[in-house]
Amino acid sequence: MTDAVIKESAIQEANQAFTRQVTNQVARITSELNRLEQLLSAGMVDRRVLSEFRYAVDSARKTGWQVEKWLDGDSRELSTMMIEERIQCITRMSNLLALELEVEAKQFVGLNSLQDALKKLDSALAKKV
């Protein structure tokens, strides 16, 4: 066997192992979500935590849907689809955060870091829009 054949075989094995790992994790999380659904039915959860949870689940759902579309032959690159999803998510979260910050008269840890990150994002957006 040549080195190229051995490397190709090793890459295929690694890809298969990674695919099994992701598949197993998705199956495990699906089971946990089903159990969590039963617990949530009791209604004993903080509303804000529940809202954040819903957005996280929705984001994972959309990512799964985009990967499925890509696997089914969507002509756009997966990275493009993921960036478009992040744009939608950040837009939604920014609007929600703006409303919350207007209502709350407190100081929050991390606002300076957020402002710095938003400046970087604004600079990157200026080059794209």
Contacts in CASP RR format, 6 or more apart in sequence:
PFRMAT RR
TARGET T0000
AUTHOR 0000-0000-0000
METHOD contacts of the structure
MODEL  1
MTDAVIKESAIQEANQAFTRQVTNQVARITSELNRLEQLLSAGMVDRRVL
SEFRYAVDSARKTGWQVEKWLDGDSRELSTMMIEERIQCITRMSNLLALE
LEVEAKQFVGLNSLQDALKKLDSALAKKV
33 57 0 8 1.000
40 50 0 8 1.000
55 89 0 8 1.000
55 92 0 8 1.000
55 93 0 8 1.000
59 85 0 8 1.000
59 89 0 8 1.000
62 85 0 8 1.000
63 82 0 8 1.000
63 85 0 8 1.000
66 78 0 8 1.000
66 81 0 8 1.000
66 82 0 8 1.000
66 85 0 8 1.000
67 78 0 8 1.000
69 81 0 8 1.000
70 76 0 8 1.000
70 78 0 8 1.000
70 81 0 8 1.000
74 81 0 8 1.000
90 121 0 8 1.000
101 108 0 8 1.000
END
